[in-house]
Every structure is written in structure tokens, then in C-alpha cells.
Amino acid sequence: MKAFPFSLDGAAKDWLYLQSVLFNTWGDMKRMFLEKFFPTSRTATIRKEICGIRQHSGETLHEYWERFNKLCDTCPYLRSTSLTMMDRSMIDVASGGALMYKTPAAARHLISNMTRNTQ
């Protein structure tokens, strides 16, 4: 919890220092931070964009993955994917079955490695 302030700047850092007396646990701070900077309406809008993202015709897996990650970075706790059938099949084969059976970290690692081949 002590290192968290060093990862913030601007309004978020100001907010943290003004609110710090209200936090007893990391969970309390996280909940209040997300309520302040990622309200339900913003999260719903970003979730809709992430769920609606599609790989463009002619767009490489690498280009799609970069665009997808940039969108996901706007709200780090939301993830989804919508690849072309060919890339989805390629990823399933590379994962040894179906990607959905991988952990999120393992899936991200696998896709990140694959995108290096399509740069």
C-alpha cells in the first residue's frame, strides 16, 4: 500500500492524499479508487467497446492485438476477444486445444508470443 502513491499522478495522486485517512485496508482503497476513477457508466462504455472490437480485414494478428491491448488498458480489469476465424483457430492449435482452458496470464503470454511472428 505504501508504494501505490508512486504509481499515481495528477488528480489521482491528489485524491489519494486527500482521502488516505479513510482507508483501513487495501480493499477499501481499491474499491474507492475504482468508484472515483472508473464509475459504472465509464466501465460499461469501455466494456461495450471491448466486446464490440473486431479484427479488421487485412489487419495482422499483431496489429489487432496492439489495438485490443490499448483499448483494454483504458480499463485494466476488463478483457474480451473477437479474432478472425483463422487467427482464432491458429491460437487454439498453438494452445494445445482451446484457448479458453488456459489461465488469463497463460493466454496473454501465448498470444503475445504469436504476435511477434506477424509484425
C-alpha distances in whole Angstrom, upper triangle without the diagonal:
4,6,5,8,10,11,12,16,18,18,15,13,16,15,11,13,15,14,11,13,13,10,10,9,6,10,11,9,10,14,14,13,15,18,18,18,19,22,24,27,25,24,28,29,27,28,31,31,30,32,35,34,37,38,41,45,45,41,40,37,35,36,35,32,30,31,30,26,26,27,24,22,22,21,19,19,23,25,29,32,36,37,41,43,44,40,39,42,41,37,38,41,38,36,39,39,37,34,33,33,30,26,25,23,27,29,27,27,31,31,30,32,35,35,35,39,39,38
4,6,7,8,10,12,15,18,18,15,13,15,15,12,12,15,14,11,13,15,12,13,12,10,14,14,12,13,17,16,15,18,20,20,20,22,24,27,30,28,27,30,32,29,30,34,34,32,35,37,37,40,40,43,46,46,43,41,39,36,37,36,33,32,33,31,28,28,29,26,23,24,23,21,22,26,28,32,34,38,40,43,45,46,42,41,44,43,40,41,43,40,38,41,42,40,37,36,36,33,29,27,26,29,31,29,29,33,33,31,34,37,36,36,40,41,39
4,6,6,7,10,13,16,17,14,12,15,16,12,13,17,16,13,16,17,15,16,14,12,15,16,13,14,17,17,15,18,20,20,19,21,24,26,29,26,25,29,30,28,29,32,32,30,33,35,34,37,38,40,43,43,39,38,36,33,34,33,30,28,30,29,25,25,26,24,21,22,21,19,20,24,26,30,32,36,37,41,43,43,39,39,42,40,37,38,41,38,36,39,40,38,34,34,34,31,27,25,23,27,28,26,26,30,30,28,30,33,33,33,36,37,36
4,5,5,7,11,14,14,11,9,13,13,9,11,14,14,12,15,15,13,14,13,10,13,13,10,10,14,14,11,14,17,16,15,17,20,23,25,23,22,26,26,24,25,29,28,27,30,32,31,34,35,38,41,41,37,36,34,32,32,31,28,27,27,26,23,22,23,21,18,18,18,16,17,21,23,27,30,33,35,38,41,41,38,37,40,39,35,37,39,37,35,38,39,36,33,32,33,30,26,24,22,26,27,25,25,29,29,27,30,33,31,32,36,36,34
4,5,5,8,11,12,9,6,10,10,7,8,12,12,10,14,15,13,15,15,12,15,15,11,12,15,14,12,15,17,16,15,18,20,24,25,23,23,27,27,25,27,30,29,28,31,34,33,36,37,39,42,42,39,38,36,33,33,33,30,28,29,28,24,23,24,22,19,19,19,18,19,23,25,29,32,35,37,40,43,44,40,39,42,41,38,40,42,40,38,41,42,40,36,35,36,33,30,27,26,29,30,27,28,32,32,30,32,35,34,34,38,38,36
4,6,8,11,13,11,8,12,13,11,12,15,16,14,17,19,17,19,18,15,18,18,15,15,19,18,15,17,20,18,17,19,23,26,27,25,24,28,28,26,28,31,30,29,32,34,33,35,36,38,41,41,37,36,34,32,32,32,29,27,27,27,23,22,24,22,19,19,19,18,20,24,26,29,32,35,36,40,42,43,39,39,42,40,37,39,41,39,37,40,41,39,36,35,36,33,29,27,25,28,29,26,27,31,30,28,30,33,32,32,35,36,34
4,7,11,12,10,8,12,13,11,13,16,16,15,19,19,17,19,18,15,17,18,14,13,17,16,13,15,18,16,15,17,20,23,24,21,21,25,25,22,24,27,26,25,28,30,29,32,32,34,38,37,34,33,31,28,28,28,25,23,24,23,20,19,20,18,15,16,16,15,17,20,22,26,28,31,32,36,39,39,35,35,38,37,34,36,38,35,34,37,38,36,32,32,33,30,27,24,22,26,26,23,24,28,27,25,27,30,28,29,32,32,31
4,7,8,6,5,9,10,9,11,13,14,14,17,18,16,19,18,15,17,17,13,13,16,15,11,13,16,14,12,15,18,21,22,19,20,23,23,21,23,26,25,25,28,30,29,32,33,34,38,38,34,34,32,30,29,29,26,24,24,24,21,19,20,19,15,15,15,15,17,20,23,26,29,32,33,37,39,40,37,36,40,39,35,38,40,38,36,40,40,38,34,33,35,32,29,26,24,28,28,25,27,30,29,27,30,32,30,31,34,34,32
4,6,6,5,8,10,10,11,13,15,15,19,20,19,22,21,19,20,20,16,16,18,17,13,15,17,15,13,16,19,22,23,20,21,24,24,22,25,27,26,26,29,31,30,33,33,35,38,38,35,35,33,31,30,29,27,25,25,25,22,20,21,20,17,16,17,17,20,22,25,28,30,33,35,38,41,42,38,38,42,40,38,40,42,40,39,42,43,40,36,36,38,35,32,28,27,31,31,28,29,32,31,29,32,34,32,32,36,35,33
4,6,6,6,9,10,11,13,14,16,19,20,20,23,23,21,22,21,17,17,19,17,14,16,17,14,12,16,18,22,22,19,21,24,23,22,25,27,26,26,30,31,30,33,34,36,39,39,36,36,35,32,31,31,29,26,26,26,24,21,21,21,18,17,18,19,21,24,26,29,32,34,36,39,42,43,40,40,43,42,40,42,45,42,41,45,45,42,39,38,40,37,34,31,30,34,33,30,32,35,33,31,34,36,34,34,38,37,35
4,5,5,6,9,10,10,12,14,17,17,18,21,21,19,20,19,15,16,17,14,11,13,14,11,10,13,15,19,19,17,19,22,22,21,24,26,25,26,29,30,30,33,35,36,40,40,37,37,36,34,32,31,30,27,26,26,24,22,22,21,18,16,17,18,20,23,26,29,31,34,36,39,42,43,40,40,44,43,40,42,45,43,42,45,45,42,39,38,40,37,34,31,30,34,34,31,33,36,34,32,36,38,35,36,40,39,37
4,5,5,6,9,10,10,12,15,15,15,18,18,16,17,16,12,12,14,11,8,11,12,9,8,11,14,18,19,16,17,21,21,19,22,25,24,24,27,29,28,32,33,35,39,39,36,36,34,32,31,30,28,26,25,25,22,20,20,19,16,15,15,16,18,20,23,27,29,32,34,38,41,42,38,38,41,41,38,40,43,40,39,42,42,39,36,35,36,34,31,28,27,31,31,28,30,33,32,30,33,35,33,34,38,37,35
4,5,5,6,9,10,10,14,15,14,18,18,16,18,16,13,13,16,13,11,13,15,12,12,15,17,21,22,20,21,24,24,23,25,28,27,27,30,32,32,35,36,38,41,42,38,38,36,34,33,33,30,28,28,27,25,23,23,22,19,18,18,18,20,23,26,29,32,35,37,40,43,44,41,40,44,43,40,42,45,42,41,44,44,42,38,37,38,36,33,30,29,32,33,30,31,35,34,32,35,37,35,36,39,39,37
4,5,5,6,9,10,13,14,15,18,19,18,19,17,14,15,17,14,12,15,16,12,12,16,18,22,23,21,22,26,26,25,27,30,29,29,33,34,34,37,39,40,44,44,41,41,39,37,36,35,33,31,31,30,28,25,26,25,22,20,20,21,23,25,29,32,35,38,40,43,46,47,44,43,47,46,43,45,48,46,44,47,48,45,41,40,41,39,36,33,32,36,36,33,35,38,37,35,38,40,38,39,43,42,40
4,6,5,6,8,11,12,12,16,17,15,16,14,11,13,14,10,9,12,12,9,10,14,15,19,20,18,20,23,23,23,25,28,28,28,31,32,32,36,38,39,43,44,40,41,39,37,36,35,33,31,30,29,27,25,25,24,21,19,19,20,21,23,27,30,33,36,38,42,45,46,43,42,45,45,42,44,47,45,43,46,46,43,39,38,40,37,34,31,31,35,35,32,34,37,36,35,38,40,38,39,43,42,40
4,5,5,6,9,10,10,13,13,12,14,12,9,11,12,10,8,12,13,10,11,15,16,20,22,20,20,24,25,24,26,29,29,28,31,33,33,37,38,40,44,44,41,41,39,37,36,35,33,31,30,29,27,25,25,24,21,20,19,19,20,23,26,30,33,36,38,42,45,46,42,42,45,44,41,43,46,43,41,45,45,42,38,37,38,36,32,30,29,33,33,31,33,36,35,34,37,39,37,38,42,41,40
4,5,5,8,10,11,14,15,15,17,15,11,14,16,13,12,16,16,14,15,18,20,23,25,23,24,28,28,27,29,32,32,32,35,37,37,40,42,43,47,48,44,44,42,40,39,38,36,34,34,33,30,28,29,27,24,23,22,23,24,27,30,34,37,40,42,46,48,49,46,45,48,48,44,46,49,47,45,48,48,45,42,41,42,39,36,33,32,36,37,34,36,39,38,37,40,42,40,41,45,44,43
4,6,8,9,11,14,16,16,18,15,12,15,16,12,12,16,15,13,15,18,19,22,24,23,24,27,28,28,30,32,33,33,35,37,37,41,43,45,48,49,45,46,44,42,41,40,38,36,35,34,32,30,30,28,26,24,23,24,25,28,31,35,38,41,43,47,49,51,47,47,50,50,46,48,51,49,47,50,50,47,44,42,43,41,38,35,35,38,39,36,38,41,41,39,42,44,43,44,47,47,45
4,6,6,7,11,13,13,14,11,9,12,13,9,10,13,13,11,14,16,17,20,22,22,22,26,27,26,28,31,31,31,34,36,36,40,42,44,48,48,45,45,43,41,40,39,37,35,35,33,31,29,29,27,25,23,22,22,23,26,29,33,36,39,42,45,48,49,46,45,48,48,45,46,49,47,45,48,48,45,41,40,41,39,35,33,33,36,37,35,37,40,39,38,41,43,42,43,46,46,45
4,5,6,9,11,11,13,10,8,12,13,11,11,15,15,14,16,18,19,23,25,24,24,27,29,28,29,32,33,32,35,37,37,41,43,45,49,49,46,45,43,41,41,39,37,35,35,34,31,30,30,28,25,24,23,23,23,26,30,33,37,40,42,46,48,50,46,45,48,48,44,46,48,46,44,47,47,44,41,39,40,38,34,32,32,35,36,34,36,39,39,37,40,43,41,42,46,46,44
4,6,8,11,13,14,11,10,14,15,12,14,17,17,16,18,21,22,24,27,26,27,30,31,31,32,35,36,35,38,40,40,44,46,48,52,53,49,49,46,45,44,43,40,39,39,37,35,34,33,31,29,28,26,26,26,29,32,36,39,43,45,49,51,53,49,48,51,51,47,48,51,49,47,50,50,47,44,42,42,40,37,35,34,38,39,37,39,42,42,41,44,46,45,46,49,49,48
4,7,9,11,12,8,8,12,12,10,12,15,14,14,17,19,19,22,24,24,24,27,29,29,29,33,34,33,35,38,38,42,44,46,50,51,48,47,45,43,43,41,39,38,37,36,33,32,32,29,28,26,24,24,24,27,30,34,37,41,43,47,49,51,48,46,49,49,46,46,49,48,45,48,48,45,42,40,40,38,35,33,33,37,37,36,38,41,41,39,43,45,44,45,48,48,47
4,6,7,9,6,6,9,10,9,11,14,14,14,16,18,19,21,24,24,23,26,28,27,28,31,32,31,33,36,37,40,42,45,48,49,46,45,42,41,41,39,37,36,36,34,31,31,30,27,26,25,23,22,21,25,28,32,35,39,41,45,47,48,45,43,46,46,43,44,46,45,42,45,44,42,39,37,37,35,32,30,30,33,34,33,34,38,38,37,40,42,41,42,46,46,45
4,7,8,7,8,11,12,12,13,16,17,17,19,21,22,23,27,26,25,28,31,30,30,33,35,33,35,38,39,42,44,47,50,51,47,47,44,43,43,41,38,38,38,35,33,33,32,29,28,27,25,24,23,26,29,33,36,40,42,46,48,49,46,44,47,47,43,44,47,45,42,44,44,42,39,37,37,35,31,30,30,33,35,33,35,38,38,38,40,43,42,43,47,47,46
4,5,5,7,9,10,11,12,14,16,17,18,19,20,22,26,25,23,26,29,28,28,31,32,31,32,36,36,39,41,44,47,48,45,44,41,39,40,38,35,35,35,33,30,30,30,27,25,25,22,21,20,23,26,30,33,37,39,43,45,46,43,41,44,43,40,40,43,41,38,41,41,38,35,33,33,31,28,26,26,30,31,30,31,35,35,34,37,39,39,40,43,44,43
4,5,5,6,9,10,10,12,14,15,16,17,19,20,24,23,21,24,26,25,25,28,29,28,29,33,33,36,37,40,44,45,41,40,37,36,36,35,32,31,31,29,26,27,26,23,21,22,19,17,17,20,23,27,30,34,36,40,41,43,39,38,40,40,36,37,40,38,35,38,38,35,32,30,30,28,25,23,23,26,28,26,28,31,31,30,33,36,35,36,40,40,40
4,5,5,6,9,10,11,12,14,15,15,16,18,21,21,19,22,24,23,23,26,27,26,27,31,31,34,36,39,43,44,40,39,36,35,36,34,31,31,31,28,26,26,25,22,21,21,18,17,15,18,21,25,28,32,34,38,40,41,38,36,39,39,35,36,39,37,34,37,36,34,31,29,29,27,23,22,22,26,27,26,28,31,31,30,33,35,35,37,40,40,40
4,6,5,6,8,10,11,12,14,15,15,17,21,20,19,22,24,23,23,27,28,27,29,32,32,36,38,41,44,45,42,41,39,38,38,36,33,32,32,30,28,28,26,24,22,22,19,18,17,20,23,27,30,34,37,40,42,44,41,39,42,42,38,39,42,40,37,40,40,37,34,32,32,30,27,25,26,29,30,29,31,34,34,33,36,38,38,39,42,42,42
4,6,5,6,9,10,11,12,13,15,17,20,19,18,21,23,22,23,26,27,26,28,31,31,35,36,39,43,44,40,40,37,36,35,34,31,30,30,28,26,25,25,22,20,20,17,17,16,19,23,26,30,33,36,39,41,43,40,38,41,41,37,38,41,39,37,40,40,37,34,32,32,30,27,25,25,28,29,27,29,33,32,31,35,37,36,37,41,40,40
4,6,5,6,9,10,10,11,13,15,18,17,15,18,20,19,19,23,24,22,24,27,28,31,33,36,39,40,37,36,33,32,32,30,28,27,27,25,22,22,21,19,17,16,14,13,12,16,19,22,26,29,32,36,38,39,36,34,37,37,34,35,38,36,33,36,36,33,30,28,29,27,23,21,21,25,26,24,26,29,29,28,31,33,32,34,37,37,36
4,6,5,6,9,10,10,11,12,15,15,14,17,19,18,18,22,23,22,24,27,27,31,33,36,40,41,37,37,35,34,33,31,29,29,28,25,23,23,22,19,18,17,14,14,13,15,19,22,26,29,32,36,38,40,37,35,38,38,35,35,39,37,34,37,37,34,31,28,29,28,25,22,23,27,27,26,28,31,30,30,33,35,34,36,39,39,38
4,5,5,6,9,10,10,12,15,15,15,18,20,19,20,23,24,24,26,28,29,33,35,37,41,42,39,39,36,35,35,33,31,30,29,27,25,24,23,21,19,18,15,16,15,18,21,25,28,31,34,38,40,42,39,37,41,41,37,38,42,40,38,40,40,37,34,32,33,31,28,25,26,30,30,28,31,34,33,32,36,37,36,38,41,41,40
4,5,5,6,8,9,12,15,14,13,17,18,17,18,22,22,22,24,26,27,30,32,35,38,40,36,36,34,32,32,30,28,27,26,24,22,21,20,18,16,15,13,13,13,16,20,23,26,30,32,36,38,40,37,35,39,39,35,37,40,38,36,39,39,35,32,30,32,30,27,24,24,28,28,26,28,31,30,29,33,35,33,35,38,38,37
4,5,5,5,7,9,12,11,10,13,15,14,15,18,19,18,20,23,24,27,29,32,36,37,33,34,31,30,29,27,25,25,24,21,20,19,17,15,14,13,10,11,10,13,16,20,23,26,29,33,35,37,34,32,36,36,33,34,37,35,33,36,36,32,29,27,29,27,24,21,22,26,25,24,26,29,28,27,31,32,31,33,36,35,35
4,6,6,5,8,10,10,10,13,15,15,16,18,20,20,22,24,25,29,31,34,37,39,36,36,34,33,32,30,28,27,26,24,23,22,20,18,17,15,12,14,13,15,19,22,25,28,31,35,37,39,36,35,38,39,35,36,40,38,36,39,38,35,32,30,31,30,27,24,26,29,29,27,30,32,31,31,34,36,34,36,39,38,38
4,6,6,10,11,11,12,15,16,16,17,20,21,21,23,25,26,30,32,34,38,39,36,36,35,33,32,30,29,27,26,24,23,21,20,19,17,15,13,15,15,17,21,24,27,30,33,36,38,40,37,36,40,40,37,38,42,40,38,41,41,37,34,32,34,32,29,26,27,31,30,28,31,34,32,32,35,36,35,37,40,39,38
4,6,10,11,9,10,13,14,13,15,18,18,18,21,23,23,27,29,31,35,36,32,33,31,30,28,27,25,24,22,21,19,18,16,15,14,11,10,12,13,15,18,21,24,27,30,33,36,37,34,33,37,37,34,36,39,37,36,39,38,35,32,30,32,30,28,24,25,29,28,25,28,31,29,28,32,33,31,33,36,35,34
4,7,8,6,6,10,11,10,12,14,15,15,17,19,20,24,26,28,32,34,30,31,29,28,27,25,23,22,21,19,18,16,14,13,12,10,8,10,10,11,15,18,21,24,27,30,33,35,32,30,34,34,31,33,36,35,33,36,35,32,29,27,29,28,25,22,23,26,25,23,26,29,27,27,30,31,30,32,35,33,33
4,6,5,6,9,10,11,12,14,16,17,18,20,21,25,28,30,34,35,32,33,31,31,29,27,26,25,23,21,21,19,17,16,16,13,11,13,13,13,17,19,23,25,28,32,34,36,34,32,36,37,34,35,38,37,35,38,37,34,31,29,31,30,27,24,26,29,28,26,29,32,30,30,33,34,33,35,38,36,36
4,6,5,6,9,10,10,12,14,15,16,18,20,24,27,29,32,35,32,33,31,31,29,26,26,25,23,21,21,20,17,16,17,14,11,14,13,12,16,18,21,23,27,30,32,35,32,31,34,35,32,33,37,36,34,37,35,32,29,27,29,28,26,23,25,28,27,26,29,31,29,30,33,34,32,35,37,36,36
4,5,5,6,9,10,11,13,14,15,17,19,22,26,27,31,33,30,32,30,30,28,26,25,25,22,20,21,19,16,16,17,14,12,15,15,14,17,18,21,23,26,29,32,34,32,31,34,35,33,34,37,37,35,38,36,33,30,28,31,30,28,25,27,30,28,27,30,32,30,30,34,34,32,35,37,36,35
4,5,5,6,8,10,11,12,14,15,17,21,23,25,29,31,28,29,27,27,25,23,22,22,19,17,17,16,13,13,13,10,9,12,13,12,15,17,19,21,24,27,30,32,30,29,33,33,31,32,36,35,33,36,35,32,29,27,30,29,27,23,25,28,26,24,28,30,27,27,31,31,29,32,34,33,32
4,5,5,6,9,10,10,12,14,15,19,22,24,28,30,27,28,26,26,24,21,21,20,18,16,16,15,12,11,12,9,7,10,9,8,12,14,17,19,22,25,28,30,28,26,30,31,28,29,33,32,30,33,32,28,25,23,26,25,23,20,22,25,23,21,25,27,25,25,29,29,27,30,33,31,31
4,6,5,6,9,10,10,12,14,18,21,23,27,29,27,28,26,26,25,22,21,22,19,17,17,17,13,13,15,12,10,13,12,10,12,13,16,18,21,24,27,29,27,26,29,30,28,29,32,32,30,33,32,28,25,23,26,26,24,21,23,26,24,23,27,28,26,26,30,30,28,31,33,32,32
4,5,5,6,9,10,11,13,16,19,21,25,27,24,26,24,25,23,20,20,20,17,15,16,15,11,12,14,11,10,14,13,11,13,14,16,17,20,23,26,28,26,25,29,30,28,29,33,32,31,34,32,29,26,25,28,27,26,22,24,27,25,23,27,28,25,26,29,29,27,30,32,30,30
4,5,5,6,9,10,11,14,17,19,23,25,22,23,21,21,20,17,17,16,14,12,12,12,8,8,10,8,7,10,11,8,10,11,13,15,18,21,24,26,24,23,27,27,25,26,30,29,28,31,30,26,23,22,25,24,23,19,21,24,21,20,23,24,22,22,26,26,24,27,29,27,27
4,5,5,6,8,10,14,17,19,23,25,22,23,21,21,20,17,17,17,15,12,13,13,10,9,12,10,8,11,10,7,8,9,11,13,17,20,22,24,22,21,24,25,23,24,28,27,26,29,27,23,21,19,22,22,20,17,20,22,19,18,22,23,21,22,25,25,23,27,29,27,27
4,5,5,6,9,12,16,18,21,23,21,23,21,22,20,17,17,18,15,13,15,15,11,11,14,13,12,14,14,10,11,10,12,13,16,19,21,24,22,21,24,26,24,25,28,28,27,30,28,24,22,21,24,24,23,20,22,24,22,21,24,25,22,23,27,26,24,28,29,27,28
4,6,5,6,10,13,15,18,21,18,20,18,19,17,14,15,15,12,10,12,12,8,9,12,11,11,13,14,11,11,10,11,11,14,17,20,22,20,20,23,24,22,24,27,27,26,29,28,24,22,21,24,24,23,20,22,24,21,19,23,23,20,21,25,24,22,25,27,24,24
4,5,5,9,12,14,18,20,17,18,16,17,15,12,12,13,10,7,10,10,7,7,10,10,10,11,11,8,7,6,8,9,12,15,18,20,18,17,20,21,19,21,24,24,23,26,24,21,18,17,21,20,19,16,18,20,17,16,19,20,17,18,21,21,19,22,24,22,22
4,6,9,12,15,18,20,18,19,17,19,17,14,14,16,13,10,13,14,11,10,14,14,13,14,13,10,8,6,7,8,11,14,16,19,17,16,19,21,19,20,23,23,22,25,23,20,17,16,20,20,19,16,19,21,17,17,21,21,18,20,23,22,20,24,25,23,24
4,6,10,12,15,18,16,18,17,18,16,13,14,16,13,11,14,14,11,12,16,15,15,17,16,13,12,9,9,8,11,13,16,18,17,16,20,21,20,21,24,25,24,27,25,21,19,19,22,22,22,20,22,23,20,19,23,22,19,21,24,22,21,24,25,23,24
4,7,9,13,15,13,14,13,15,13,9,11,12,9,7,11,12,9,11,14,14,14,16,16,13,11,9,7,6,9,11,14,16,15,14,18,19,18,19,22,22,22,25,24,21,18,18,22,21,21,18,20,21,18,17,20,20,17,18,21,19,17,21,22,19,20
4,6,9,12,10,12,11,13,12,8,10,13,10,9,13,14,12,13,17,17,18,19,19,16,13,11,8,5,6,8,11,13,12,12,15,16,16,18,21,21,21,24,22,20,18,18,22,22,22,19,22,22,18,17,20,19,16,18,20,18,16,20,20,17,18
4,7,8,6,8,8,10,9,6,9,11,9,9,13,14,13,15,18,19,20,20,21,18,15,13,9,7,5,6,10,11,9,11,14,14,14,17,19,19,20,23,22,19,17,19,22,21,22,20,21,21,18,17,19,18,14,16,18,15,13,17,17,14,15
4,6,5,8,10,12,9,8,11,13,11,12,15,16,15,17,20,21,22,23,24,21,19,16,13,10,9,8,12,13,12,14,16,17,17,20,22,22,23,26,25,23,21,22,26,25,26,24,25,25,21,20,22,21,17,18,20,18,15,18,18,15,15
4,5,9,11,13,11,10,14,15,14,15,18,19,19,21,23,24,26,26,28,25,22,19,16,13,11,9,11,12,12,14,16,16,18,20,21,22,24,26,25,23,22,24,27,27,28,26,27,27,23,22,24,22,19,20,22,19,16,19,18,15,16
4,6,9,11,10,10,13,15,14,16,19,19,20,22,24,25,27,27,29,26,23,21,17,15,12,10,13,12,12,15,17,16,18,20,21,21,24,26,26,24,23,25,28,27,29,27,27,27,23,22,23,22,18,19,20,17,15,17,16,12,13
4,7,8,6,6,10,11,10,12,15,16,16,18,20,22,23,24,25,23,20,18,15,13,10,10,13,12,11,14,16,15,16,19,20,20,22,25,24,23,21,23,26,25,26,23,24,24,20,19,20,19,15,16,17,15,12,14,14,10,11
4,5,5,6,8,10,11,12,14,16,17,18,20,22,24,23,25,23,20,18,15,13,10,10,13,11,9,12,14,13,13,17,18,17,19,22,22,21,19,21,24,23,24,22,22,21,18,17,18,16,12,13,14,11,8,11,10,6,8
4,6,5,6,9,10,10,12,14,15,16,18,20,21,21,22,20,17,15,12,11,8,9,11,10,7,10,12,10,10,14,15,14,15,19,19,17,15,18,20,19,20,18,18,17,14,13,14,12,9,10,11,8,6,9,9,6,8
4,5,5,6,9,10,10,12,14,15,16,19,21,20,21,20,17,16,13,14,11,12,15,14,10,13,15,13,13,16,17,15,17,20,21,20,17,20,22,20,21,18,18,17,15,13,13,12,9,8,10,8,4,7,8,6,6
4,5,5,6,9,10,11,13,14,15,17,20,19,21,20,17,16,14,13,11,13,16,15,12,15,17,16,15,19,20,19,20,24,24,22,20,22,24,22,23,20,20,20,17,15,16,16,12,11,13,12,8,10,11,8,8
4,5,5,6,8,10,11,12,14,16,17,17,19,17,14,13,10,10,8,10,13,13,10,12,15,14,14,17,19,18,19,22,22,20,17,19,22,20,21,18,18,19,15,13,15,15,11,11,14,12,9,12,13,10,11
4,5,5,6,9,10,10,12,15,16,15,17,15,12,11,9,10,9,12,15,14,11,12,15,14,12,16,18,16,17,20,20,18,15,17,20,18,18,15,15,15,12,10,12,12,8,8,11,10,7,10,12,10,11
4,5,5,6,9,10,10,13,15,14,17,16,13,14,12,13,13,15,18,18,15,16,19,18,16,19,21,19,20,24,24,22,19,20,23,20,20,17,16,17,15,12,14,14,11,9,13,12,9,11,13,12,10
4,6,5,6,9,10,11,14,14,16,15,13,13,11,12,12,14,18,18,15,16,20,19,18,21,23,21,22,25,25,23,20,21,24,22,22,18,18,20,17,14,16,17,13,13,16,15,12,14,16,14,13
4,6,5,6,9,10,12,12,13,11,9,9,8,9,10,13,16,17,14,14,18,18,16,18,21,20,20,23,23,20,17,18,21,19,18,15,16,17,14,12,15,15,12,12,15,15,12,15,17,15,15
4,5,5,6,9,10,9,12,11,9,10,10,12,13,16,19,20,16,17,20,19,17,19,22,20,20,23,23,21,17,18,21,18,17,13,14,15,13,10,13,14,11,10,14,14,12,14,17,16,15
4,5,5,7,9,10,13,12,11,13,13,15,16,19,22,22,19,20,23,22,20,23,26,24,23,27,27,25,21,22,24,22,21,17,17,19,17,14,16,18,15,14,17,18,15,17,19,18,16
4,5,6,8,9,11,10,9,11,11,13,15,18,21,22,19,19,23,23,21,23,26,25,24,28,27,24,21,21,24,22,21,17,18,20,17,15,18,19,16,16,19,19,17,19,22,20,19
4,5,6,6,8,6,6,9,10,13,15,18,21,22,19,19,22,22,19,21,25,23,22,26,25,22,19,18,21,19,17,13,14,17,15,12,16,17,15,14,18,19,17,19,22,21,20
4,5,5,8,9,9,12,14,17,18,22,24,25,22,22,25,25,22,24,27,25,24,28,28,25,21,21,23,21,19,15,15,18,17,14,16,18,16,15,19,20,18,20,23,22,21
4,6,9,9,11,13,15,18,20,23,26,27,24,24,28,27,25,27,30,28,27,31,30,27,24,23,26,24,22,18,18,21,20,17,20,22,20,19,22,23,21,23,26,24,23
4,6,6,9,12,15,17,20,23,26,28,25,24,27,27,24,26,29,28,26,30,29,26,22,21,24,22,20,16,17,20,19,16,19,22,20,19,23,24,22,24,27,26,25
4,6,8,11,14,17,20,23,26,27,24,23,26,26,22,24,27,25,24,27,27,24,20,19,21,19,16,13,13,17,16,13,16,19,17,17,20,22,20,22,25,25,24
4,7,10,14,17,20,24,25,27,24,22,26,26,22,23,27,25,23,26,26,22,19,18,19,18,15,12,13,16,15,14,17,19,18,18,22,23,22,24,27,26,26
4,7,11,14,17,20,22,24,21,20,23,24,20,21,25,24,22,25,24,21,17,16,18,17,15,12,14,16,15,13,17,19,17,18,21,22,21,23,26,25,25
4,7,11,13,17,19,21,18,16,19,20,17,18,21,20,18,22,21,17,14,13,15,14,13,9,12,14,12,11,14,15,14,15,18,18,18,21,23,22,22
4,7,10,14,15,17,15,13,16,17,15,16,19,19,17,20,19,15,12,11,15,14,13,10,13,15,12,11,15,15,13,15,18,18,17,20,22,21,22
4,6,10,12,14,11,10,13,14,12,13,17,16,15,18,17,14,11,11,15,14,14,12,14,15,11,11,15,14,11,13,16,15,14,18,19,18,19
4,7,9,11,10,8,12,13,12,13,17,17,17,19,18,14,13,13,17,16,17,15,18,18,14,14,17,16,13,15,18,16,15,19,19,17,19
4,6,8,6,6,9,10,10,11,14,15,15,18,16,14,12,13,17,17,18,16,18,17,14,14,16,15,11,14,16,13,13,16,16,14,16
4,5,5,6,9,10,11,12,14,15,16,19,17,15,14,16,19,19,21,20,21,20,17,17,19,17,14,16,18,15,14,17,17,14,17
4,6,5,6,9,10,10,12,14,15,17,15,13,13,15,18,19,21,20,22,21,17,18,20,17,15,18,19,15,16,19,18,16,19
4,5,5,6,9,10,11,12,14,16,15,14,14,16,19,19,22,21,22,20,17,18,19,16,14,17,17,13,14,17,15,13,17
4,5,5,6,9,10,10,12,14,14,12,12,14,17,17,19,18,19,17,14,14,16,13,10,13,13,10,10,14,12,11,14
4,5,5,6,9,10,10,13,11,9,9,11,14,14,16,16,17,16,12,13,15,12,10,14,15,12,13,16,15,14,17
4,5,5,6,9,10,11,9,9,9,12,14,15,18,18,19,17,14,16,17,13,12,16,16,13,14,17,16,15,19
4,5,5,6,9,10,10,10,10,13,15,15,18,17,18,16,13,14,15,11,10,13,13,9,11,14,12,12,16
4,5,5,6,9,9,8,7,10,12,11,14,14,14,12,9,11,11,8,7,11,11,8,10,13,13,13,16
4,5,5,6,5,5,5,9,10,10,13,14,15,13,10,13,13,10,10,14,14,12,14,17,16,17,20
4,5,5,6,7,9,12,12,12,16,17,18,14,12,15,15,11,12,15,14,12,15,17,15,16,20
4,5,8,9,9,12,12,11,14,15,15,12,10,12,12,8,9,12,10,9,12,14,13,14,18
4,6,6,6,9,9,8,11,12,13,9,8,11,10,7,9,12,11,11,14,16,16,17,20
4,7,8,11,10,10,13,15,16,12,11,15,14,11,13,16,15,14,17,19,18,20,23
4,7,9,8,9,13,15,16,13,12,15,16,13,14,18,17,16,19,21,20,21,24
4,5,6,8,11,13,15,12,10,14,15,12,13,16,17,15,18,20,20,21,24
4,5,5,9,9,11,9,7,10,11,9,10,13,14,13,15,18,18,19,22
4,5,8,9,12,10,8,11,14,12,12,16,17,16,18,21,22,22,25
4,7,9,12,10,9,13,14,12,14,17,18,17,20,22,23,24,26
4,6,8,6,6,9,10,9,11,14,15,15,17,20,21,22,24
4,5,5,6,9,10,10,12,14,15,16,18,20,22,23,25
4,6,5,6,9,10,11,12,14,15,16,19,21,21,23
4,5,5,6,9,10,10,12,14,15,17,19,21,22
4,6,5,6,9,10,11,12,14,16,18,19,21
4,5,5,6,8,10,11,12,15,16,17,19
4,5,5,6,8,10,10,13,15,16,17
4,6,5,6,9,10,11,14,15,16
4,6,5,6,9,10,12,13,15
4,5,5,6,9,10,11,13
4,5,5,7,9,10,11
4,6,6,8,10,11
4,5,6,7,10
4,5,5,7
4,6,6
4,6
4
